[in-house]
Amino acid sequence: NRPLLHHHLVVLAWPLALLAASTLPARLPPRAIVVAALAALLLVPWAARGRDTVEGTESARLRTAAVIVERATDPGEPVVSDLPLVPLLADRPAAAATVDPSAVRIGTGSLDRAQILAASEGAGATVVGRSFEHVPGLVEELERRYGAPEIVGGIRIYLAEPAAA
């Protein structure tokens, strides 16, 4: 996946921690312990800020899309989405076939257009905002089936039944 997403870097944490721990001497001098503690303390604000990788307008976009999905679907009704936070924020289950809508699954064909469309038939909403955009003919077929989508900052939301005015 190019570029790597923020959550891909988590994979590096364990091997690096194990390597670092294996290079430590059996007993550290007190001065080294103080320096390490101060360095760790200086990293706390950076780590706290980095814990939420979805910020600002991206977060607002996802919340707005989630509100639309929540209002237009029934509790327990599945949602097909390539943005996993949308069904989560809307308190709706993700459709089983599309729980992992990663670019890798799309690119390798392990999640194809037919599977996405089949999942959308039983879903209350279908959300297209990232990897689904690269599935040939998907957007056109969703528009043919469900009509014009509601669009929030580039996120397309196709509702099985349009929301009541």
Phi and psi restraints in degrees (value plus and minus 20) as a CYANA .aco file:
   2 ARG   PHI    -143.8  -103.8
   2 ARG   PSI     107.9   147.9
   3 PRO   PHI     -96.9   -56.9
   3 PRO   PSI     146.5   186.5
   4 LEU   PHI     -86.9   -46.9
   4 LEU   PSI     122.9   162.9
   5 LEU   PHI    -107.7   -67.7
   5 LEU   PSI     143.1   183.1
   6 HIS   PHI     -74.4   -34.4
   6 HIS   PSI     -62.3   -22.3
   7 HIS   PHI     -90.8   -50.8
   7 HIS   PSI     -35.1     4.9
   8 HIS   PHI     -89.4   -49.4
   8 HIS   PSI     -45.8    -5.8
   9 LEU   PHI     -89.8   -49.8
   9 LEU   PSI     -38.8     1.2
  10 VAL   PHI     -80.8   -40.8
  10 VAL   PSI     -51.4   -11.4
  11 VAL   PHI     -80.0   -40.0
  11 VAL   PSI     -49.2    -9.2
  12 LEU   PHI     -98.0   -58.0
  12 LEU   PSI     -39.7     0.3
  13 ALA   PHI     -80.6   -40.6
  13 ALA   PSI     -70.0   -30.0
  14 TRP   PHI     -84.0   -44.0
  14 TRP   PSI     -70.9   -30.9
  15 PRO   PHI     -80.8   -40.8
  15 PRO   PSI     -58.7   -18.7
  16 LEU   PHI     -87.8   -47.8
  16 LEU   PSI     -58.4   -18.4
  17 ALA   PHI     -85.2   -45.2
  17 ALA   PSI     -61.4   -21.4
  18 LEU   PHI     -85.6   -45.6
  18 LEU   PSI     -62.3   -22.3
  19 LEU   PHI     -83.0   -43.0
  19 LEU   PSI     -64.2   -24.2
  20 ALA   PHI     -83.5   -43.5
  20 ALA   PSI     -64.2   -24.2
  21 ALA   PHI     -85.3   -45.3
  21 ALA   PSI     -54.9   -14.9
  22 SER   PHI     -92.8   -52.8
  22 SER   PSI     -35.8     4.2
  23 THR   PHI    -113.3   -73.3
  23 THR   PSI     -25.8    14.2
  24 LEU   PHI     -95.9   -55.9
  24 LEU   PSI     123.4   163.4
  25 PRO   PHI     -91.0   -51.0
  25 PRO   PSI     145.6   185.6
  26 ALA   PHI     -80.7   -40.7
  26 ALA   PSI     -56.2   -16.2
  27 ARG   PHI    -155.1  -115.1
  27 ARG   PSI     102.7   142.7
  28 LEU   PHI    -108.7   -68.7
  28 LEU   PSI     123.6   163.6
  29 PRO   PHI     -87.6   -47.6
  29 PRO   PSI     129.6   169.6
  30 PRO   PHI     -75.5   -35.5
  30 PRO   PSI     -57.4   -17.4
  31 ARG   PHI     -83.3   -43.3
  31 ARG   PSI     -60.2   -20.2
  32 ALA   PHI     -84.5   -44.5
  32 ALA   PSI     -57.3   -17.3
  33 ILE   PHI     -84.6   -44.6
  33 ILE   PSI     -62.2   -22.2
  34 VAL   PHI     -84.1   -44.1
  34 VAL   PSI     -64.8   -24.8
  35 VAL   PHI     -82.4   -42.4
  35 VAL   PSI     -63.7   -23.7
  36 ALA   PHI     -83.4   -43.4
  36 ALA   PSI     -60.6   -20.6
  37 ALA   PHI     -85.5   -45.5
  37 ALA   PSI     -61.7   -21.7
  38 LEU   PHI     -84.8   -44.8
  38 LEU   PSI     -61.5   -21.5
  39 ALA   PHI     -82.1   -42.1
  39 ALA   PSI     -63.4   -23.4
  40 ALA   PHI     -83.5   -43.5
  40 ALA   PSI     -59.5   -19.5
  41 LEU   PHI     -83.8   -43.8
  41 LEU   PSI     -57.9   -17.9
  42 LEU   PHI     -88.8   -48.8
  42 LEU   PSI     -45.0    -5.0
  43 LEU   PHI    -101.2   -61.2
  43 LEU   PSI     -37.8     2.2
  44 VAL   PHI     -77.5   -37.5
  44 VAL   PSI     -69.6   -29.6
  45 PRO   PHI     -81.5   -41.5
  45 PRO   PSI     -58.2   -18.2
  46 TRP   PHI     -84.3   -44.3
  46 TRP   PSI     -64.7   -24.7
  47 ALA   PHI     -85.8   -45.8
  47 ALA   PSI     -60.3   -20.3
  48 ALA   PHI     -84.4   -44.4
  48 ALA   PSI     -59.7   -19.7
  49 ARG   PHI     -89.0   -49.0
  49 ARG   PSI     -55.3   -15.3
  50 GLY   PHI     -99.9   -59.9
  50 GLY   PSI     -26.9    13.1
  51 ARG   PHI     -86.4   -46.4
  51 ARG   PSI     -48.8    -8.8
  52 ASP   PHI    -126.6   -86.6
  52 ASP   PSI      83.4   123.4
  53 THR   PHI    -106.5   -66.5
  53 THR   PSI     -27.2    12.8
  54 VAL   PHI    -126.4   -86.4
  54 VAL   PSI      86.7   126.7
  55 GLU   PHI    -145.1  -105.1
  55 GLU   PSI     147.3   187.3
  56 GLY   PHI      33.8    73.8
  56 GLY   PSI    -148.4  -108.4
  57 THR   PHI     -84.7   -44.7
  57 THR   PSI     -51.8   -11.8
  58 GLU   PHI     -83.0   -43.0
  58 GLU   PSI     -64.7   -24.7
  59 SER   PHI     -84.2   -44.2
  59 SER   PSI     -63.0   -23.0
  60 ALA   PHI     -83.3   -43.3
  60 ALA   PSI     -60.5   -20.5
  61 ARG   PHI     -81.0   -41.0
  61 ARG   PSI     -66.6   -26.6
  62 LEU   PHI     -85.6   -45.6
  62 LEU   PSI     -59.3   -19.3
  63 ARG   PHI     -86.5   -46.5
  63 ARG   PSI     -60.8   -20.8
  64 THR   PHI     -84.1   -44.1
  64 THR   PSI     -64.0   -24.0
  65 ALA   PHI     -81.4   -41.4
  65 ALA   PSI     -60.5   -20.5
  66 ALA   PHI     -84.2   -44.2
  66 ALA   PSI     -58.9   -18.9
  67 VAL   PHI     -82.9   -42.9
  67 VAL   PSI     -63.3   -23.3
  68 ILE   PHI     -81.4   -41.4
  68 ILE   PSI     -65.7   -25.7
  69 VAL   PHI     -83.7   -43.7
  69 VAL   PSI     -63.6   -23.6
  70 GLU   PHI     -82.0   -42.0
  70 GLU   PSI     -62.9   -22.9
  71 ARG   PHI     -89.9   -49.9
  71 ARG   PSI     -50.5   -10.5
  72 ALA   PHI    -114.4   -74.4
  72 ALA   PSI     -26.5    13.5
  73 THR   PHI    -143.9  -103.9
  73 THR   PSI     139.3   179.3
  74 ASP   PHI    -107.4   -67.4
  74 ASP   PSI     130.4   170.4
  75 PRO   PHI     -76.4   -36.4
  75 PRO   PSI     116.6   156.6
  76 GLY   PHI      67.5   107.5
  76 GLY   PSI     -32.6     7.4
  77 GLU   PHI     -97.5   -57.5
  77 GLU   PSI     107.8   147.8
  78 PRO   PHI     -89.5   -49.5
  78 PRO   PSI     134.7   174.7
  79 VAL   PHI    -146.4  -106.4
  79 VAL   PSI     110.7   150.7
  80 VAL   PHI    -111.2   -71.2
  80 VAL   PSI     104.6   144.6
  81 SER   PHI    -174.3  -134.3
  81 SER   PSI     121.7   161.7
  82 ASP   PHI    -116.0   -76.0
  82 ASP   PSI     -13.5    26.5
  83 LEU   PHI    -139.3   -99.3
  83 LEU   PSI      69.7   109.7
  84 PRO   PHI     -75.6   -35.6
  84 PRO   PSI     -43.7    -3.7
  85 LEU   PHI     -90.3   -50.3
  85 LEU   PSI     -45.1    -5.1
  86 VAL   PHI     -83.9   -43.9
  86 VAL   PSI     -74.7   -34.7
  87 PRO   PHI     -82.8   -42.8
  87 PRO   PSI     -54.6   -14.6
  88 LEU   PHI     -82.5   -42.5
  88 LEU   PSI     -68.9   -28.9
  89 LEU   PHI     -86.7   -46.7
  89 LEU   PSI     -49.7    -9.7
  90 ALA   PHI    -103.1   -63.1
  90 ALA   PSI     -22.5    17.5
  91 ASP   PHI      37.9    77.9
  91 ASP   PSI      24.4    64.4
  92 ARG   PHI    -145.1  -105.1
  92 ARG   PSI     126.5   166.5
  93 PRO   PHI     -93.2   -53.2
  93 PRO   PSI     126.3   166.3
  94 ALA   PHI     -97.6   -57.6
  94 ALA   PSI     122.4   162.4
  95 ALA   PHI     -80.5   -40.5
  95 ALA   PSI     114.6   154.6
  96 ALA   PHI     -73.5   -33.5
  96 ALA   PSI     -62.2   -22.2
  97 ALA   PHI     -87.5   -47.5
  97 ALA   PSI     -41.3    -1.3
  98 THR   PHI    -139.3   -99.3
  98 THR   PSI       4.3    44.3
  99 VAL   PHI     -79.9   -39.9
  99 VAL   PSI     -58.2   -18.2
 100 ASP   PHI    -132.2   -92.2
 100 ASP   PSI      70.9   110.9
 101 PRO   PHI    -114.2   -74.2
 101 PRO   PSI      15.1    55.1
 102 SER   PHI     -86.1   -46.1
 102 SER   PSI     137.9   177.9
 103 ALA   PHI     -81.6   -41.6
 103 ALA   PSI     -49.3    -9.3
 104 VAL   PHI     -85.3   -45.3
 104 VAL   PSI     -65.9   -25.9
 105 ARG   PHI     -84.5   -44.5
 105 ARG   PSI     -59.3   -19.3
 106 ILE   PHI     -86.3   -46.3
 106 ILE   PSI     -67.1   -27.1
 107 GLY   PHI     -84.8   -44.8
 107 GLY   PSI     -54.6   -14.6
 108 THR   PHI    -106.9   -66.9
 108 THR   PSI     -31.4     8.6
 109 GLY   PHI      66.4   106.4
 109 GLY   PSI     -15.7    24.3
 110 SER   PHI     -93.1   -53.1
 110 SER   PSI     -35.3     4.7
 111 LEU   PHI    -149.2  -109.2
 111 LEU   PSI      84.4   124.4
 112 ASP   PHI    -130.3   -90.3
 112 ASP   PSI     158.1   198.1
 113 ARG   PHI     -76.5   -36.5
 113 ARG   PSI     -64.8   -24.8
 114 ALA   PHI     -81.7   -41.7
 114 ALA   PSI     -61.3   -21.3
 115 GLN   PHI     -86.8   -46.8
 115 GLN   PSI     -60.3   -20.3
 116 ILE   PHI     -85.5   -45.5
 116 ILE   PSI     -64.3   -24.3
 117 LEU   PHI     -85.9   -45.9
 117 LEU   PSI     -59.5   -19.5
 118 ALA   PHI     -82.9   -42.9
 118 ALA   PSI     -61.9   -21.9
 119 ALA   PHI     -85.3   -45.3
 119 ALA   PSI     -56.0   -16.0
 120 SER   PHI     -88.9   -48.9
 120 SER   PSI     -43.7    -3.7
 121 GLU   PHI     -84.2   -44.2
 121 GLU   PSI     -52.1   -12.1
 122 GLY   PHI    -121.7   -81.7
 122 GLY   PSI     -11.6    28.4
 123 ALA   PHI    -122.3   -82.3
 123 ALA   PSI     136.7   176.7
 124 GLY   PHI     -99.9   -59.9
 124 GLY   PSI     -46.1    -6.1
 125 ALA   PHI    -173.8  -133.8
 125 ALA   PSI     132.7   172.7
 126 THR   PHI    -145.8  -105.8
 126 THR   PSI     105.1   145.1
 127 VAL   PHI    -132.8   -92.8
 127 VAL   PSI     106.6   146.6
 128 VAL   PHI    -140.1  -100.1
 128 VAL   PSI      94.5   134.5
 129 GLY   PHI    -164.9  -124.9
 129 GLY   PSI     -28.9    11.1
 130 ARG   PHI    -166.3  -126.3
 130 ARG   PSI    -115.0   -75.0
 131 SER   PHI     -92.0   -52.0
 131 SER   PSI     -48.2    -8.2
 132 PHE   PHI     -85.3   -45.3
 132 PHE   PSI     -43.2    -3.2
 133 GLU   PHI     -82.6   -42.6
 133 GLU   PSI     -41.7    -1.7
 134 HIS   PHI    -115.8   -75.8
 134 HIS   PSI     -14.3    25.7
 135 VAL   PHI    -108.4   -68.4
 135 VAL   PSI      95.4   135.4
 136 PRO   PHI     -76.2   -36.2
 136 PRO   PSI     107.6   147.6
 137 GLY   PHI      57.3    97.3
 137 GLY   PSI     -22.5    17.5
 138 LEU   PHI     -86.9   -46.9
 138 LEU   PSI     -70.3   -30.3
 139 VAL   PHI     -80.5   -40.5
 139 VAL   PSI     -62.6   -22.6
 140 GLU   PHI     -82.9   -42.9
 140 GLU   PSI     -61.6   -21.6
 141 GLU   PHI     -88.7   -48.7
 141 GLU   PSI     -59.1   -19.1
 142 LEU   PHI     -83.8   -43.8
 142 LEU   PSI     -60.7   -20.7
 143 GLU   PHI     -85.3   -45.3
 143 GLU   PSI     -57.2   -17.2
 144 ARG   PHI     -84.8   -44.8
 144 ARG   PSI     -60.9   -20.9
 145 ARG   PHI     -96.4   -56.4
 145 ARG   PSI     -63.0   -23.0
 146 TYR   PHI    -134.1   -94.1
 146 TYR   PSI     -22.2    17.8
 147 GLY   PHI      63.6   103.6
 147 GLY   PSI    -188.7  -148.7
 148 ALA   PHI     -85.1   -45.1
 148 ALA   PSI     116.7   156.7
 149 PRO   PHI    -101.6   -61.6
 149 PRO   PSI     141.9   181.9
 150 GLU   PHI    -102.6   -62.6
 150 GLU   PSI     113.8   153.8
 151 ILE   PHI    -137.6   -97.6
 151 ILE   PSI     107.4   147.4
 152 VAL   PHI    -145.6  -105.6
 152 VAL   PSI      83.4   123.4
 153 GLY   PHI      33.0    73.0
 153 GLY   PSI      19.9    59.9
 154 GLY   PHI      72.8   112.8
 154 GLY   PSI     -31.5     8.5
 155 ILE   PHI    -106.3   -66.3
 155 ILE   PSI     104.7   144.7
 156 ARG   PHI    -117.2   -77.2
 156 ARG   PSI     110.3   150.3
 157 ILE   PHI    -140.6  -100.6
 157 ILE   PSI      93.0   133.0
 158 TYR   PHI    -119.9   -79.9
 158 TYR   PSI     100.7   140.7
 159 LEU   PHI    -119.8   -79.8
 159 LEU   PSI     115.0   155.0
 160 ALA   PHI     -80.0   -40.0
 160 ALA   PSI     -61.1   -21.1
 161 GLU   PHI    -150.2  -110.2
 161 GLU   PSI     101.9   141.9
 162 PRO   PHI     -74.7   -34.7
 162 PRO   PSI     122.6   162.6
 163 ALA   PHI     -82.2   -42.2
 163 ALA   PSI     123.1   163.1
 164 ALA   PHI     -89.1   -49.1
 164 ALA   PSI     120.8   160.8
